[in-house]
Amino acid sequence: MKQNILFVSVLLLLLFVAACGSGKVYVCADGSEVASAGDCVTPAPSQTPASTTQTTASQTTTEKSTSQTTDTVASEKSVNYSLSDAERALLEERFAPAKRAELSTPLVKNLHPGDVSVAALGLRNILGGATETFIVTIKFREAKDFSGSIIPTDDALVQNWLGKNVYIPYTLERGEEVVLPIIIDVGNTLTAKGDPVAPGTYIYDVSIAYVTNPEMTDPYQNLILTVQVAE
């Protein structure tokens, strides 16, 4: 009887040990716990380096694009649209006290497509009233080559050479004068078809009127500005 009890006890002990052995826990590389090492899932290769490389490349492209944009803006800002002392001096020489208006350089010579030149327009009030209001307009008239033949143009394109000039009504006391810049920014094409700017003379009418009542003006002075594009 005792032998039977001992046999059963040993058998139960073996079963207990076997049961404990089956409860082993494996900790995988990702921190998860599994019953068998074969149950661990192998993590996919990390994409971080490639992603970092792509991000760096994208940042580099963005930086290059920003740099190019900055260079373009800097180039545009480098154009000088201010009135030079030389032009002011020329105007002073030509603008006699009795004159109503005068240009520093009526004939602007030797320009090329893309060139910028700034002339001066002097305006003086010599009318009888205490104050007068003046309006300045500049309009393209025609273009001729050096043989005198008319150059076909889309007038709006050539008018746009002076498109940077914005003139407001100017109210001047008797004897008072004002000096205005005339910005000439020569374009690259003459027609919508893309015909290039041809050598020759491009003529603009500079018209100055004074306000007689809120809805009417009378002519005050007319001048001619000629822009010469060199061969």
JOFEN-V738088 format. One record per backbone hydrogen bond with DSSP energy under -1.0 kcal/mol. NH is the residue of the N-H (numbers start at 1). CO is the residue of the C=O. If there is no record, write none. Layout:
nh->NH co->CO
nh->NH co->CO
//
This chain:
nh->5 co->1
nh->6 co->2
nh->7 co->3
nh->8 co->4
nh->9 co->5
nh->10 co->6
nh->11 co->7
nh->12 co->8
nh->13 co->9
nh->14 co->10
nh->15 co->11
nh->16 co->12
nh->17 co->13
nh->18 co->14
nh->19 co->15
nh->20 co->16
nh->21 co->17
nh->22 co->18
nh->23 co->20
nh->24 co->21
nh->26 co->34
nh->28 co->32
nh->31 co->28
nh->34 co->26
nh->39 co->36
nh->40 co->37
nh->51 co->47
nh->52 co->48
nh->53 co->49
nh->54 co->50
nh->55 co->51
nh->56 co->52
nh->57 co->53
nh->58 co->54
nh->59 co->55
nh->60 co->56
nh->61 co->57
nh->62 co->58
nh->63 co->59
nh->64 co->60
nh->65 co->61
nh->66 co->62
nh->67 co->63
nh->68 co->64
nh->69 co->65
nh->70 co->66
nh->71 co->67
nh->72 co->68
nh->73 co->69
nh->74 co->70
nh->75 co->71
nh->76 co->72
nh->77 co->73
nh->78 co->74
nh->79 co->76
nh->88 co->84
nh->89 co->85
nh->90 co->86
nh->91 co->87
nh->92 co->88
nh->93 co->89
nh->94 co->90
nh->95 co->91
nh->96 co->94
nh->99 co->96
nh->102 co->122
nh->104 co->120
nh->108 co->226
nh->111 co->228
nh->114 co->186
nh->115 co->112
nh->117 co->184
nh->119 co->182
nh->121 co->180
nh->122 co->102
nh->123 co->178
nh->124 co->100
nh->125 co->176
nh->132 co->172
nh->134 co->170
nh->135 co->209
nh->137 co->207
nh->139 co->205
nh->141 co->203
nh->144 co->201
nh->145 co->149
nh->148 co->145
nh->151 co->143
nh->154 co->190
nh->157 co->154
nh->158 co->154
nh->159 co->155
nh->160 co->156
nh->161 co->158
nh->162 co->159
nh->163 co->160
nh->165 co->162
nh->170 co->134
nh->172 co->132
nh->174 co->130
nh->175 co->125
nh->176 co->173
nh->178 co->123
nh->180 co->121
nh->182 co->119
nh->184 co->117
nh->185 co->161
nh->186 co->115
nh->190 co->195
nh->194 co->191
nh->197 co->188
nh->200 co->229
nh->201 co->144
nh->202 co->227
nh->203 co->142
nh->204 co->225
nh->205 co->139
nh->206 co->223
nh->207 co->137
nh->208 co->221
nh->209 co->135
nh->210 co->218
nh->211 co->133
nh->212 co->216
nh->213 co->216
nh->216 co->213
nh->218 co->210
nh->220 co->208
nh->221 co->208
nh->223 co->206
nh->225 co->204
nh->226 co->106
nh->227 co->202
nh->228 co->108
nh->229 co->200
nh->230 co->111
//
